[in-house]
Amino acid sequence: QVQLVESGGGSVQPGGSLRLSCAASRIVFSIYTMGWYRQAPGKQRELVAAISSGGRTIYADSVKGRVTISRDNGKNMVYLQMNSLKPEDTAVYYCNARREVNLVIDYWGQGTQVTVSS
């Protein structure tokens, strides 16, 4: 059974930084697009950033310039470095592994809470 385990969430003041990590197991990690999504209370889950198997990255407009996604295929890890955090970044952050062949295969982590507040 595929497992995605997030860590690194917590509480931080506005302007602070956090680094989220996601450890993947029981998966051919290198062939999956890895992503970070977030869901704030009362809102839909949204894409924050994603990195393809080839290293191509995409970012939500709301986080561009403040967030960097990276992956380490040797360690089956994906990271999300978040800087200049804002209160509106407060959400549960989920790690996602996606592969699209003839159908979409999605795996999700359990989520980690990020709270930005003074």
Stockholm file with secondary structure:
# STOCKHOLM 1.0

chainA/1-118         QVQLVESGGGSVQPGGSLRLSCAASRIVFSIYTMGWYRQAPGKQRELVAAISSGGRTIYADSVKGRVTISRDNGKNMVYLQMNSLKPEDTAVYYCNARREVNLVIDYWGQGTQVTVSS
#=GR chainA/1-118 SS CCEEEEECCEEECTTCCEEEEEEEESSCGGGSEEEEEEECTTSCCEEEEEECTTCCEEECTTTTTTEEEEEETTTTEEEEEECSCCGGGCEEEEEEEEEESSSEEEEECCCEEEEECC
#=GC SS_cons         CCEEEEECCEEECTTCCEEEEEEEESSCGGGSEEEEEEECTTSCCEEEEEECTTCCEEECTTTTTTEEEEEETTTTEEEEEECSCCGGGCEEEEEEEEEESSSEEEEECCCEEEEECC
//
